[in-house]
């Protein structure tokens, strides 16, 4: 299992500034939520690292990038952003918000399934519910895009990429802090599901994963 490691960013531009980490300007609830993200234990196939969070979405933000790795192949990748507004946000119905982008490449024939977008969305909500997590105001999109290659690239097989963009409000627990570690683990479950990995335990044993293209790709 791999721990999600990183540093606290108390600024929406992702700066390491000491004012955020040491000077007391980071709200305790946000600091606790980020510390929980850092300590989360994830599947060994997941490689996770901190990245610069987006600007101007919230007074405080922290972001992680992750990839599902099989040997030298990346089967899926994604980004998870934790936002915090101590004054609350009407659209969030809370003071915290999680925002994600998840992507994976599929076999082209999988895109022919008209239920695929609904299935992929259910993986997100199912991953949260399987971990017993309470959340609200969930919304997002599932997008499929196909690529066909020509000329010097014509030896490459057609590719279909699926992309999930979503956000949800994690319900706050003791001290006004949501269980961000559990939300990160659930998000990791989603990444592994869309990558086509087999279940790692009883929590996701009933999940149907998508077949992935595992072979080497021709550049």
Secondary structure by P-SEA (a helix, b strand, c coil): cccbbbbbbccccccccccccccccccaaaaaaaaaaaaccccccbbbbbccccccccccccbbbbbbcccccccccbbbbbbbbccccccccccbbbbbccccccccccccccaaaaaaaaaaaaaaaaaccccccccbbbbbbbbbbccccccccbbbbbbbbbccccccccccccaaaaaaaaaaaaaaaaacccccccccccbbbbbcccccccc
